[in-house]
Amino acid sequence: MLKLEARPQPSKVMSLGSPLIALALTVVLASLLFIALGKDPVRGLSIFFVEPLNGLRATAEVLLKATPLMLCALGLAVCYRANVWNIGAEGQFLLGAITGGGVALWLTSQGITGARGLYSPLVLLAGVVGGAAWAAVTAVLRDRFNASEILVSLMLVYVAQQFLNFLVFGPWKDPMGFNFPQTKTFDASTWLPQLLPGTRLHWGIVVALVMVAVFWIFLFRLYRGYQLQVGGLAPAAARYAGFSARKSLWTALLISGGMAGLAGAMEAAGPLRQLTPHVSTGYGFTAIIVCFVGRLHPVGIVLSSVLLSMMLIGGELGQSRLGLPNALTGVFQGSLLFLLLACDTLITYRVKWRSAPRAVAAPAAPAAAQLKEVQP
């Protein structure tokens, strides 16, 4: 029979191989789902994993969606390494879009114009401030009242969404927008500059890759990053060393919120160029999966953000070309995370085959005892 046996030390091979095994199992599960839906599994897998990279424009769209995922996941990785469970990156993303979009809308309404992209750094800075401020609400409640950052950050997502709805249905609604819930189109001076002509890809992907390098240095080469990780792995050791758990909490949440806010401002000033109720397609929640598939490592997050971006685009293509349900993308994402957590068991345990023990016959009674039982 199969039995899990504890390893003497965690396996580095399985630590790297676990995401690959989980991805392979997700592909197998996807094939079974396609068959159950009456679709060709080869065609379905091609739409999810081949078509999104078929040509320059398609690849540019993958990178466009990978940019906010990458930024949100980098901030979440800092939180999770510090043992701070921020689940509200989606809300911080929305507040970044609101504050960044608000600055762009104000500049537009005041007639302040300039060269294309001139004021985009100001828009992005406003997004960082907005996302960090929204994360600070969670930090205050956790720091002062010991509230669960999981519940607080998650509930604030819905507050942020309703605040966005209020603005685009109310005071920020475009009076010339045919009653659609959206703002005016921002002036070109607030747009993010285009990176590849003929595509929607902007310079935000370059900013995201630069942030990957910055976060790698912060986590693995700076003393402050070392303090955060020690506090997450061994809180008692961190207290003994004099590291401040309160400072780590605030640092992790402000960094995470700022990165999610930056992603939100990029989305508003990049491909959308206005605010709508659907400025986010769940980037903050998907970034949690990106974070764990990438092993909480900046380089791994780059690869996993591209993978999850392909799934998002593949889901859109699957709806239009194969008539697949919209929820299928979420099923694949959830399955990938579930299977990854299951495969991670093999990092600290290994599977051993042990044969079942054979039944042992009871020893025969002594001859003297048998004779005594026979005598009357």
Beta strands, then each sheet from edge to edge (+ up, - down):
strand 1: 2-6
strand 2: 349-353
sheet 1: 1+ 2-
end
